[in-house]
Amino acid sequence: MDERYNPFTGKRVVTGLADPVPAAAALGLEPPRFCEQCGRRMIVQVSPDGWWAKCSRHGVIDSASLEHR
């Protein structure tokens, strides 16, 4: 079973249940704070031209790789 986590709340995503996204995140104003693969809190750095986030287990993602710049 492949568990997924909400990148903005850290809660486990359950198939068939609503998973609300915070308004700022829906508008693209908030970077993810939790790893989607394990639910751990990530280190997040925001800059004027984007952001990056690092999970201790799964590495780095950034706004360029997710096309959110």
N, C-alpha and C positions, 0 to 999 in steps of 0.2 A: 504494500500500500504506500502510495506516494503522498505524504502529508504536505500541505501548503499552508502558509501563514500570510495574514494581511500585512503588507509592508508598512502600513501606517499605524496599526494598533498592536501588532504582534500576536493577535489571537488566531487560533487555528481556523482555517476555512473549512466549513462543512458543506458538502454538496447538497443543494436543495434549500439551504437557508440563506436569507438575505445577509449580505456582508457590506454594511454601509461604509462609504468612503468619506472622510471629513471634507467639508466644503473647500478648504484651502488646498487640499491634495487634489480634489477633482478639478480645480482651476489651474493646477500645475504650479502652485506657489509653494508647495511644501515637498521636500525630498522624502524618500522613504526612510524610516527610522529603524525598521526591523527587517531582518533577513527573511525573504520569502521561502527559503528552503528549510530553515531551522527555527525561526522565530526569535533568534537572539537579537539583542539590541546592537546596533552598529555604530561605529564611529563615523560621524557625518561632518563634512566640511563644505560650507557654502561660499561661493565666490561670485563676483559680479557677472561672470559669464557662464555659470553652471554650478554643479555640485558633484561630489564623489562620496561614496559610503563604503565602509570596509567591515566585513564580517570576519570574525576571528577564525572561522572554519571554512568559509566559502570565497574569501577574497574580496576584490574591489569591483564595484559597478560605478558608473558615472552617468551624468545626464547626456553626454554625447553618445554613449553606447545604447541608451534607451530613447534617443532622439527627442529629448525634452529641453534642448537648448533653444 
